[in-house]
Amino acid sequence: MVQFAIVMVLQIALSLLGALVVAAFSRWREFRADHGGAQLAGRGKMIAALERLRQNSELVDTRQAALATLKIAGAPSRMAALFASHPPLEERIARLQQYR
C-alpha cells in the first residue's frame, strides 16, 4: 500500500513537472516564431499584428463561457502562466521591441 502511494505521488509530481517543461518549450517556440516572422515581414509589421490581436481580444464578449476556448485570454495568474502554451501578447510585443 505504501509503495502504491509513493508511485502515485511520484506520477503526479513528475506529470506536473513534464507539463511545465512542455509549456516552457512551447512558449520558447512562440518567441522564436515571432522572431522569424520579424525577420521575414519586418519587426514593425509583427509588432503591429500582435497589437491588433491584443486590441481585438479586448473586444471579445467574455460572458459566453461556451466560447471560452475560441478566445484569447487576458493575462493569466502566475501559476497559470507557468502552464500556458503561449506567452502573453504584451510580453511578445516587448520582446520584439527589444529585438535588433
N, C-alpha and C positions, 0 to 999 in steps of 0.2 A: 504494500500500500504506500509506503514511504517512497519507494522507487517511482511509482506511478505519479505521485505528487511532484517529485523533483523533475521528472520528464515533462510533465505538463507545464510547470513553471518555466522551465528552460525553453520549451517550444514557443510559449507566448512571448518571452523576453527576446528570443532570437528572431521571431517573426517581426516584432516591432522594430528591432534593430535593422533587419533586412529591408523593411518598408522605408525606414529613414534613409538608408543608403540609396535605394532605388529612386526615391523622391529627390534627393540631393543631386543625383546624376541627371535626372530629368530636368531639373532647374538649370544645371550647368549646360545641358544641351540647348535649352531655350536661349540662354545668353549667347552661346556660340552661333545659333541660328540668327539671332538679331545682329550679331557682328558680321556674319556672312551676308545678310541682307543689306547691311550698311555698306559693305564693300561693293556689292553689285548695283544697288539702286542709289546709293548715296546716304550719308548719315542723316541729313536733313529730312529726306523723304521717309526714312524709317522712323525717325522721331515723330514726324507729322502723322504717320499711320498709327503709331501707338497712342499718340494724343487723341486722335479721332476715336480709337477704340475706347479710350477712357471716357471721353465725352459721351459717347453713345451708351456706355454701360451705366452712366448716371441717369439716363432717360428711361431705363427699363423699369417696368412696373413690377415691384417685388412682392405684391400682395398675392400673386398666384403661385402657391407653393408647388403645384404640379409641374410648373415650367422651370423650376429652380435649376435643373441640370442643364438647361439650354442657355443659362445666363452667365455672364462674367461676374463673379462675386467681388465684393469690395475687399478691403484689406483684412486678411484673416488674423486671428489672435496669434500670439507667439507659438503656441503649441500646434495650432492648425497649420501655421506657416512651415513648420518642420516636415509635415506630411504632404504639403502642397506639391503638385507636379509642375506648376508654373509659378514663377516669381510674380509679385505684384507689378502692375503696369508702371507704377511710379518708380520702382527700382530698376526696371528695364530701361525706362527713359533716362534715368540718372546715369546708368552705365553707358548708354550710347552717347550722352553728352560729354562724358569723361573720355570716351574713345577718341584717339587721334590717329 
